[in-house]
């Protein structure tokens, strides 16, 4: 694809989290961008409207697809029979999935792709923060809003490298392969492997295979950086290619004092604004990546001290001297366990109320629920919430309180199916020397978590 000839691009499913950021990035490059979607939520709606890119009507309109388009980009939210997609294919227009387009736009760059069932957003965020701190030129594509970055996608002509969060989910309705297979990395990271996306990968072996493929895609003179504490990762990343550099990483040496984690370095201890063993591994992974692109340890730690974390990753909602409330995007079993353990270890003298919303297809699937065994065991008061209407919407069989208690293998869990009752229960608790952790990839049925936190704790 000749970038000089790109003028008119149409995005099918423009309202997606990463797709609307791509639309904004291309608009900022001066290209003519159009798009469609059958539902667009905040913040995408406001951001697209501000840029003049919000479709006049929600829905699919084949008349938007015409011969003057230089490319059509289709998001995973669209279906295979989407009328705009079908027309574009019938006309022979260039049709790309998001990862295919990013690859086309970055063929002359060094591509750094961060993969893994968990931790990839945080690792990507740390790398981007360090590069920005040291005024390095780079492009990126990441799945979470980061402080100091307006958009989640940046594509330029002159940046020598691109940092990509490598999602293992499918690329598009017509190209059903994992996104991270299509970026063709020079430097790859595998942060951890824990079976997820049961609707696409019905068994753990099939899921693991996708990471093996990614590992084996590492090119001659390329680098693969991997979590050496994860047995599945070790199995996948067995050094097979003598022309590839394999680098294992582990938890960074550290100490915790009064709720603050300090990294141990050769010169001094560095206080962090993030915490948890999973984040200490993420820091080690990011440090190895930065080392490969010329950022030495001292420079890395200097930048890291100002890193506040990615949005919704152990994000502090509110707190006072003896109680704090955090929200986290954790939803997969390994993420839930890591986040719950992290908060308990950081504040061992405080009680921990950990509340998980089951929202994804996998988490609401009876066949997958056993994966959550022990995930909330570190909490003094474990809570699980799910909305029965979500199961109806996803056309899934109902689950019961007993399903949750038996599969989590934790009789202490309290189960809620009404978000109002959940909020009232949390407000009724005594919050002296007690923290609250709210975990979900959803919204607790549109609950305002900030207002909830402020009503619980008078900061």
Secondary structure, 3 states (H helix, E strand, C coil): CCHHHCCEEEEECCCCHHHHHHHHHHHHCCCEEEEEECCCCCCHHHHHHHCCCCCCCCECCHHHCCCCCCEEEECCCCCCCCHHHHHHHHHCCCEEEHHHHHHHHCCCCEEEEEECCCCHHHHHHHHHHHHHHCCCCCEEECCCCCCCCCCCEECCCCCCEEEEEECCCECCCCCCCEHHHCCCCCEEEECCCCCCCCCCCCCHHHHHHHHHHHHHCCCCCCEEEEECCCHHHHHHCCCCCCCCEEEEECCCCEEEECCEEEEECCCCEEECCCCCHHHHHHHHHHHHHHHHCCCCHHHHHHHHCCCCCCCCCCEEEEECCCCEEEEECCCCHHHHHHHHHHHHHHCCCCEEEEEEECCCCCCCCCCCHHHHCCCCCCCCEEEEECCHHHHHHCCCCCCCHHHHHHHHCCCCCEEECCHHHHHHHHHHCCCCCEEEEEECCCCCCCCCHHHHHHHHCCC
